[in-house]
Amino acid sequence: MGSIDQLRAAFKRAVYFHAVGGQLTHNSGCLAEGVQALGIPIKVSTARVTSRPVSMPFKGVDLAPLVSQPFAGFDGYIVDISHSNQFTPFEGLGTGRLAYLNQSDAASFSRIPDEHMMFAAHENEFAVQHGRRIPLAFGLSNGVIAATQDPTPFAQRRRAALRNFRATLNQSLRALLDLTYVPALARAMPVDQNILAPEAYLKALLGTQICLAYGGDLYSPIARNAWFAKNDPALAAEHSFKEMKAPAVVMRWDSFRLWESFAAGCLTVHLDFDKYGFALPVKPEAWVHYAPIDLDDIAGSVEALLAREKDWPAIAAAGRAWALEHYAPAPTATRVLTAMLA
């Protein structure tokens, strides 16, 4: 990655964050926090940022003085298309470097012209989309880091698993695991399934040993079905990928809960990143930073978790350290600006 001095010199006239169709998203907010942490000025198109209360970037910070129109003259422009999930031309920038950002649940289906780069969440190595795409994690905001900076020692937490999912659409993986993994785990230890308000949730997170932090939607590539190509070619085109390396993939796998779990020092449970192709700039290692689930062997996944109980504190601590090292605002901004500079 580029040195801090190189990045400060290259982006000394500020990085501008532009939200298309609404507020700046969590990813834009965390990235903007990181750019500031590097000593690089920022400007924004709106003072409003959207996220979860526990993970809110710029919590308590008034961004109004930094709001600006997208004038030429800034050194970097990051266009957040998460709300529209569609390419929006951004021109007349002079010599400023331009990149797009997409945190949308459907970012995997979004395309932009090949001459531009896009930092995209939920990337999957088995569903290769067209264009110059760079994986982007939801990551950590300064707010969630501050809220979890003094986590409860692991041994003092209740021996339980926190399953605090609100019912939402397009979360078929959670439904599948509610039918399989959660009942199997509940036979061995308490599983807290209460839906909690933000402050109560944070307290529970900091006081519980395990957090079920998986998410995702199971996707079958319909572009392979000749019926869609014949009867609904427009829909088939929307679902076409440059390369599909698996008969089905897990989309929408990243989440706020994943990073809140890491930050709080919980033993984080998610699908096996390598087996299911989850793409990140720096991936966590199974049984080192998190506890993996193998959909081929649900019962075995629960048994493996329980068999490693003596390792839970070390895995939880390593997961928290890994997340802070690679996905706090400053390292995230360093990676993004280095890619834009290159």
VOGU-3710 file (C-alpha; in Angstrom, 3 decimals, decimal comma):
1> mgsidqlraa> 0,000/0,000/0,000  1,036/3,584/-0,514  2,795/5,404/2,300  0,805/7,923/4,325  2,987/10,759/3,025  2,363/9,695/-0,581  -1,374/9,585/-0,019  -1,415/12,948/1,759  0,467/14,531/-1,126  -1,729/12,908/-3,789
11> fkravyfhav> -5,031/13,851/-2,116  -4,054/17,105/-0,396  -6,926/19,011/-2,046  -9,487/16,717/-0,376  -11,475/13,608/-1,173  -15,101/14,301/-2,056  -17,838/11,809/-1,098  -20,982/11,981/-3,197  -24,162/10,037/-2,363  -26,455/9,238/-5,285
21> ggqlthnsgc> -30,128/9,163/-4,319  -29,914/9,672/-0,574  -27,621/9,717/2,425  -24,018/8,581/2,557  -23,949/4,909/3,489  -22,084/3,187/6,303  -19,207/2,316/3,959  -18,813/5,916/2,798  -18,951/7,147/6,370  -16,307/4,699/7,613
31> laegvqalgi> -14,106/5,466/4,627  -14,459/9,217/5,187  -13,515/8,729/8,848  -10,429/6,871/7,684  -9,437/9,531/5,175  -9,615/12,141/7,926  -7,553/9,891/10,210  -4,815/9,912/7,549  -4,714/13,707/7,744  -6,440/14,193/4,381
41> pikvstarvt> -9,327/16,680/4,164  -12,783/15,524/3,078  -15,853/17,116/1,572  -19,315/15,540/1,394  -22,474/15,996/-0,651  -24,708/15,617/2,404  -24,322/15,824/6,153  -26,499/12,739/6,646  -25,052/9,245/7,054  -27,084/6,064/7,389
51> srpvsmpfkg> -26,040/2,991/9,361  -27,068/0,988/12,416  -27,030/2,928/15,725  -24,186/0,807/17,156  -22,067/1,181/13,998  -22,936/4,764/13,003  -19,984/6,661/11,474  -19,453/10,271/12,584  -21,723/9,690/15,563  -22,270/13,058/17,225
61> vdlaplvsqp> -20,220/14,883/14,558  -21,739/17,786/12,617  -20,782/17,315/8,963  -22,654/20,405/7,775  -19,472/22,547/7,490  -18,002/19,935/5,110  -20,948/19,869/2,698  -20,026/21,055/-0,795  -21,175/20,857/-4,372  -19,121/18,450/-6,548
71> fagfdgyivd> -16,798/21,067/-7,964  -13,693/20,298/-9,986  -10,487/20,783/-8,049  -10,651/18,024/-5,460  -8,035/15,289/-5,751  -10,383/12,353/-5,236  -14,048/11,619/-5,834  -15,874/8,617/-4,388  -19,392/8,198/-5,760  -21,647/6,096/-3,548
81> ishsnqftpf> -24,288/4,383/-5,716  -25,560/2,045/-2,992  -29,080/3,509/-2,991  -29,556/3,253/-6,759  -27,306/0,255/-7,528  -26,846/1,803/-10,973  -24,026/3,602/-12,729  -24,253/7,399/-12,535  -21,901/9,404/-14,784  -19,699/11,811/-12,835
91> eglgtgrlay> -17,806/14,145/-15,137  -15,946/17,446/-15,259  -13,592/16,551/-12,447  -10,371/17,827/-13,941  -7,422/15,746/-12,759  -9,243/14,288/-9,753  -9,227/10,516/-9,390  -12,651/8,868/-9,494  -13,982/5,648/-7,978  -17,422/4,244/-7,279
101> lnqsdaasfs> -18,633/2,563/-4,097  -21,543/0,155/-3,699  -22,743/-1,339/-0,407  -26,132/-2,400/-1,800  -27,535/-5,814/-0,934  -27,683/-6,314/-4,703  -24,211/-4,905/-5,445  -23,245/-8,193/-7,106  -25,620/-7,343/-9,965  -24,414/-3,760/-10,412
111> ripdehmmfa> -22,144/-2,884/-13,352  -20,272/0,229/-14,333  -18,156/0,940/-17,432  -14,812/-0,837/-17,442  -12,818/2,393/-17,410  -13,974/3,024/-13,819  -13,233/1,064/-10,656  -15,868/0,146/-8,105  -15,375/-0,853/-4,490  -18,191/-3,334/-3,847
121> ahenefavqh> -19,476/-5,149/-0,783  -20,705/-8,765/-0,791  -18,229/-9,838/-3,487  -18,030/-13,574/-4,145  -15,101/-15,267/-5,869  -17,471/-17,797/-7,445  -19,699/-15,161/-9,115  -17,304/-13,003/-11,118  -18,978/-9,840/-12,390  -17,823/-7,706/-15,292
131> grriplafgl> -15,723/-4,574/-14,736  -12,933/-3,391/-12,438  -14,275/-4,434/-9,038  -12,415/-4,383/-5,723  -13,924/-6,147/-2,668  -14,984/-3,872/0,175  -16,018/-4,966/3,671  -18,671/-3,272/5,774  -15,906/-2,903/8,325  -15,706/-0,850/11,502
141> sngviaatqd> -16,673/2,739/12,239  -15,017/4,875/14,886  -18,312/4,649/16,759  -18,381/0,882/17,128  -14,672/0,835/17,989  -15,266/3,382/20,752  -18,317/1,506/22,048  -16,344/-1,746/22,323  -12,909/-0,432/23,293  -13,044/-2,090/26,718
151> ptpfaqrrra> -14,684/-5,477/26,040  -15,714/-7,699/28,931  -13,151/-10,470/29,515  -14,310/-13,607/27,729  -14,371/-15,784/30,845  -16,739/-13,327/32,567  -19,346/-13,511/29,796  -22,359/-15,803/29,794  -21,836/-19,081/27,977  -24,493/-18,540/25,330
161> alrnfratln> -24,925/-17,698/21,664  -26,574/-14,462/20,575  -28,965/-14,815/17,627  -30,469/-11,348/17,276  -31,735/-11,277/13,667  -34,719/-9,190/12,718  -36,886/-10,782/10,039  -35,908/-9,317/6,663  -36,288/-10,244/3,032  -33,578/-12,028/1,036
171> qslralldlt> -31,971/-13,738/4,035  -32,578/-17,348/3,049  -29,314/-18,481/4,643  -30,512/-17,394/8,079  -33,803/-19,215/7,507  -31,906/-22,356/6,501  -29,716/-22,224/9,596  -32,744/-21,537/11,813  -33,996/-24,933/10,655  -30,680/-26,730/11,092
181> yvpalaramp> -27,737/-25,096/12,899  -29,594/-23,122/15,593  -31,659/-26,091/16,916  -28,549/-28,275/16,996  -26,608/-25,600/18,904  -29,541/-24,959/21,261  -29,406/-28,576/22,407  -25,921/-27,920/23,754  -26,103/-24,347/25,077  -28,510/-21,407/25,446
191> vdqnilapea> -29,259/-19,457/22,256  -30,577/-15,952/22,979  -33,081/-15,111/20,239  -34,457/-11,891/21,741  -34,809/-8,874/19,466  -33,137/-6,074/21,373  -33,014/-2,288/21,185  -29,563/-0,905/20,241  -28,246/-0,242/23,754  -29,543/-3,548/25,087
201> ylkallgtqi> -28,106/-5,337/22,061  -24,672/-3,778/22,620  -24,777/-4,780/26,289  -25,735/-8,339/25,321  -23,011/-8,456/22,679  -20,346/-7,397/25,167  -21,633/-9,883/27,732  -22,063/-13,002/25,564  -19,371/-15,406/24,427  -20,713/-16,361/20,968
211> clayggdlys> -22,430/-14,303/18,283  -24,161/-15,896/15,300  -23,104/-13,297/12,743  -23,893/-14,999/9,444  -26,173/-13,673/6,742  -26,824/-14,122/3,080  -29,174/-15,105/0,316  -28,834/-18,413/-1,521  -28,695/-17,690/-5,245  -29,118/-19,995/-8,207
221> piarnawfak> -27,807/-18,535/-11,503  -30,991/-18,166/-13,552  -29,062/-16,992/-16,624  -28,239/-20,673/-17,173  -31,934/-21,447/-17,589  -32,890/-21,317/-21,276  -36,484/-20,400/-20,369  -35,432/-16,998/-19,009  -33,223/-16,299/-22,019  -36,184/-16,982/-24,300
231> ndpalaaehs> -39,087/-15,491/-22,349  -37,471/-12,721/-20,280  -34,154/-11,798/-21,914  -33,928/-8,500/-20,018  -34,063/-10,302/-16,663  -31,610/-12,918/-17,882  -29,206/-10,138/-18,918  -29,435/-8,563/-15,457  -28,424/-11,904/-13,958  -25,543/-12,626/-16,281
241> fkemkapavv> -22,045/-12,795/-14,824  -18,671/-12,832/-16,492  -18,073/-16,204/-14,869  -20,104/-18,400/-12,526  -17,881/-20,988/-10,868  -20,469/-22,795/-8,740  -23,975/-24,218/-9,224  -25,218/-21,824/-6,529  -23,618/-19,076/-4,434  -24,245/-17,083/-1,270
251> mrwdsfrlwe> -24,998/-13,436/-2,007  -25,428/-10,589/0,495  -23,140/-12,293/2,998  -21,621/-9,225/4,699  -23,420/-7,414/7,511  -23,161/-4,886/10,326  -23,592/-7,727/12,792  -20,454/-9,490/11,553  -18,195/-6,533/12,342  -19,992/-5,634/15,573
261> sfaagcltvh> -19,354/-9,202/16,718  -15,653/-8,964/15,879  -15,327/-5,565/17,559  -17,084/-6,742/20,733  -14,666/-9,631/21,141  -17,255/-12,362/20,643  -16,523/-15,728/19,115  -17,936/-14,918/15,680  -19,830/-17,605/13,752  -20,201/-17,396/9,955
271> ldfdkygfal> -20,064/-19,631/6,914  -16,593/-20,784/5,896  -15,171/-17,835/3,928  -12,924/-19,963/1,721  -15,428/-22,707/0,967  -18,176/-20,267/-0,050  -15,979/-17,789/-1,904  -16,430/-14,687/0,241  -14,036/-12,082/-1,160  -12,203/-9,582/1,030
281> pvkpeawvhy> -8,877/-7,758/0,656  -7,661/-9,679/3,730  -9,690/-12,767/4,657  -10,132/-14,157/8,175  -8,895/-17,681/8,822  -11,296/-20,353/10,040  -10,732/-21,444/13,658  -8,157/-18,652/14,016  -10,398/-15,576/13,697  -13,911/-17,070/13,577
291> apidlddiag> -15,881/-20,322/13,847  -16,930/-21,603/10,404  -20,122/-23,378/9,339  -20,017/-26,035/6,649  -23,424/-26,484/5,013  -22,391/-29,996/3,983  -22,150/-30,954/7,649  -24,308/-28,857/9,967  -24,133/-31,318/12,856  -20,378/-31,604/12,418
301> sveallarek> -20,043/-27,798/12,448  -21,791/-27,621/15,812  -19,713/-30,517/17,143  -16,492/-28,856/15,987  -17,489/-25,614/17,713  -18,186/-27,380/21,007  -15,053/-29,512/20,763  -12,914/-26,365/20,550  -14,400/-24,644/23,596  -10,993/-24,212/25,236
311> dwpaiaaagr> -9,967/-22,212/22,132  -12,945/-19,852/22,160  -11,215/-17,023/24,084  -8,164/-17,059/21,799  -10,256/-17,145/18,611  -12,448/-14,286/19,826  -9,411/-12,173/20,743  -7,678/-12,933/17,443  -10,822/-12,057/15,502  -11,109/-8,691/17,224
321> awalehyapa> -7,419/-7,901/16,644  -7,690/-8,953/12,981  -10,747/-6,741/12,380  -9,135/-3,710/14,018  -5,874/-4,189/12,116  -7,404/-4,524/8,659  -10,894/-2,985/8,753  -10,808/0,028/11,048  -11,340/3,302/9,132  -7,650/4,198/8,632
331> ptatrvltam> -6,415/0,902/7,093  -9,544/0,750/4,940  -8,937/4,279/3,650  -5,273/3,498/3,030  -6,240/0,520/0,842  -8,875/2,439/-1,098  -6,773/5,535/-1,745  -3,777/3,387/-2,724  -5,926/1,604/-5,315  -7,219/4,931/-6,653
341> la> -3,673/6,284/-6,834  -2,482/3,221/-8,725
//
